[in-house]
């Protein structure tokens, strides 16, 4: 094998090994996917709030969810609820206000979240945030975050970490590579799911 070819192969392998993912979920309910009964089983969620959460889907950010919930609950109640229900934040673009929606977050840790941008892998997040808190707390925080996956290079395993993802949809994601624009993604994936679901899926991916 020519040296240039070998370098190219090794580069592709290295890129594949650091693809971003959605953090491992411990016990968080996804506001886009939970049915009414599941929502009603969460702290402070009554029938009116459950219906409001469902009606406002899809949520592509934590702030969008908070706008709906804040109309019904105070800060302390929302903090308790977000220990069970949350829309993961994009580690590379979430605002300070969004990061602070994570239960137990403080200004210092918010600064650390932002300090290490851009994140290219969850392993980087675990390593950097692990300088400040123990492994259990890193694992708890991880379930609240994600790093966007590149549509052209992410692995099928990476795509499967998107909440609600199926192997069939992973196949469709990969089928239309290479993507040259977000509009292409919307057009192709829109053949299989409605516009709301396209928007939800789009929020986890990137072409950068």
C-alpha positions in Angstrom: 0.0 0.0 0.0 1.3 3.4 -0.9 2.2 5.6 2.1 -0.3 8.3 1.1 -3.1 5.7 0.9 -2.1 4.3 4.3 -2.1 7.8 5.8 -5.6 8.4 4.4 -6.9 5.1 5.8 -5.4 5.8 9.2 -6.9 9.3 9.2 -10.4 7.9 8.4 -10.1 5.3 11.2 -9.0 8.0 13.6 -11.9 10.2 12.6 -14.4 7.3 13.1 -13.0 6.6 16.6 -13.9 10.1 17.9 -17.4 10.5 16.5 -19.8 12.3 18.7 -22.7 10.7 20.5 -25.7 11.3 22.8 -24.7 10.8 26.4 -25.6 7.5 28.0 -29.1 7.8 29.6 -29.6 6.6 33.2 -33.2 7.5 33.9 -34.2 10.6 31.9 -37.4 10.6 30.0 -37.3 12.1 26.5 -40.0 14.9 26.1 -40.3 14.2 22.4 -40.9 10.5 22.8 -42.8 9.9 26.1 -46.5 9.1 25.9 -49.1 10.9 28.1 -49.1 8.1 30.7 -45.3 8.3 31.1 -45.4 12.1 31.5 -48.1 11.9 34.1 -45.9 9.7 36.2 -43.2 12.4 36.4 -42.9 14.9 39.3 -45.3 17.9 39.2 -46.8 16.9 35.8 -50.6 17.0 35.8 -52.9 16.4 32.8 -52.7 20.0 31.6 -49.0 20.1 31.6 -48.7 16.7 30.0 -50.9 17.8 27.2 -49.0 21.0 26.8 -45.7 19.2 26.5 -47.1 16.9 23.8 -48.7 19.7 21.9 -45.4 21.7 21.7 -43.3 18.9 20.1 -40.8 18.6 18.6 -38.3 20.0 21.1 -35.0 20.7 19.5 -33.5 22.4 22.6 -33.8 22.4 26.3 -34.8 26.0 26.3 -37.8 25.2 24.2 -39.0 22.6 26.7 -38.4 25.0 29.6 -40.5 27.6 27.9 -43.5 25.2 28.0 -42.8 23.9 31.5 -42.1 27.3 33.0 -45.7 28.4 32.2 -46.9 25.9 34.7 -44.1 25.3 37.2 -41.8 27.4 39.4 -38.1 27.1 39.4 -37.8 24.5 42.2 -40.5 22.3 40.7 -38.8 22.5 37.3 -35.5 21.5 38.8 -37.0 18.4 40.3 -38.8 17.6 37.1 -35.6 18.0 35.0 -34.1 15.2 37.1 -36.5 12.9 35.3 -37.3 14.8 32.0 -35.0 16.7 29.8 -34.0 17.5 26.2 -30.3 17.0 25.9 -28.2 20.1 25.2 -25.6 20.5 22.4 -22.3 20.7 24.2 -20.8 22.9 21.5 -23.6 25.5 21.2 -25.8 25.5 24.3 -26.1 28.9 26.0 -25.2 29.5 29.6 -28.9 29.6 30.4 -29.5 26.2 28.8 -26.6 24.6 30.6 -27.9 26.0 33.9 -31.2 24.1 33.3 -29.3 20.9 34.2 -30.2 20.0 37.8 -27.4 20.7 40.2 -25.5 22.9 37.8 -23.7 26.0 39.0 -21.9 28.9 37.4 -18.4 27.4 37.9 -19.4 24.1 36.2 -21.1 25.9 33.4 -17.8 27.7 32.8 -16.0 24.4 32.6 -18.6 23.0 30.1 -17.8 26.0 27.9 -14.1 26.1 28.5 -13.3 22.9 26.6 -15.3 23.7 23.5 -15.3 22.4 20.8 -16.0 18.9 22.0 -15.3 16.2 19.4 -16.2 13.2 21.5 -17.9 12.2 24.7 -14.6 10.7 25.9 -13.2 14.3 25.8 -16.2 15.5 27.9 -15.6 12.7 30.4 -11.9 13.4 30.6 -12.2 17.2 31.0 -15.2 17.3 33.3 -13.8 14.5 35.3 -11.1 16.9 36.5 -13.7 18.6 38.7 -16.2 15.9 39.7 -16.2 12.2 40.4 -17.1 9.5 37.9 -20.7 9.1 39.2 -21.3 12.9 38.7 -19.7 12.8 35.2 -22.1 10.0 34.3 -25.1 11.9 35.6 -24.1 15.0 33.7 -23.4 13.0 30.5 -27.0 12.0 30.1 -28.0 15.7 29.7 -25.7 16.3 26.8 -24.8 15.4 23.2 -22.2 16.3 20.6 -23.6 16.6 17.0 -22.8 13.7 14.7 -21.4 14.4 11.3 -23.9 13.1 8.7 -21.1 11.9 6.4 -18.7 10.3 8.8 -20.5 9.2 12.0 -20.9 5.4 12.5 -24.2 3.6 12.6 -23.5 2.9 16.3 -23.2 6.7 16.8 -26.5 7.4 15.1 -28.2 4.7 17.2 -27.5 6.8 20.3 -30.1 9.3 19.1 -33.2 8.8 21.2 -35.8 6.9 19.3 -33.5 5.9 16.5 -34.0 2.6 14.7 -31.7 0.5 12.5 -33.9 1.2 9.5 -33.5 4.9 9.9 -29.7 4.5 10.4 -29.7 2.8 7.1 -31.5 5.7 5.5 -29.1 8.2 7.1 -26.2 6.3 5.5 -28.0 5.5 2.2 -27.9 9.1 1.0 -24.2 9.9 1.7 -22.5 12.1 0.9 -24.7 14.9 2.1 -23.8 18.3 0.8 -26.5 20.4 2.6 -29.0 20.2 5.4 -31.7 20.7 2.8 -30.6 17.4 1.2 -31.0 15.7 4.6 -34.4 17.2 5.1 -35.5 16.1 1.6 -34.2 12.6 1.8 -35.2 11.7 5.4 -38.5 13.5 4.8 -39.4 10.6 2.5 -39.8 8.4 5.6 -40.9 10.6 8.5 -42.9 13.8 8.9 -41.5 17.3 9.2 -41.6 17.3 13.0 -39.5 14.1 13.2 -37.1 15.4 10.5 -36.6 18.5 12.7 -36.0 16.4 15.8 -33.4 14.2 14.1 -31.7 17.2 12.4 -31.0 18.7 15.8 -28.6 15.9 16.6 -26.5 16.1 13.4 -24.2 18.4 11.6 -22.2 18.8 8.4 -19.4 20.7 10.1 
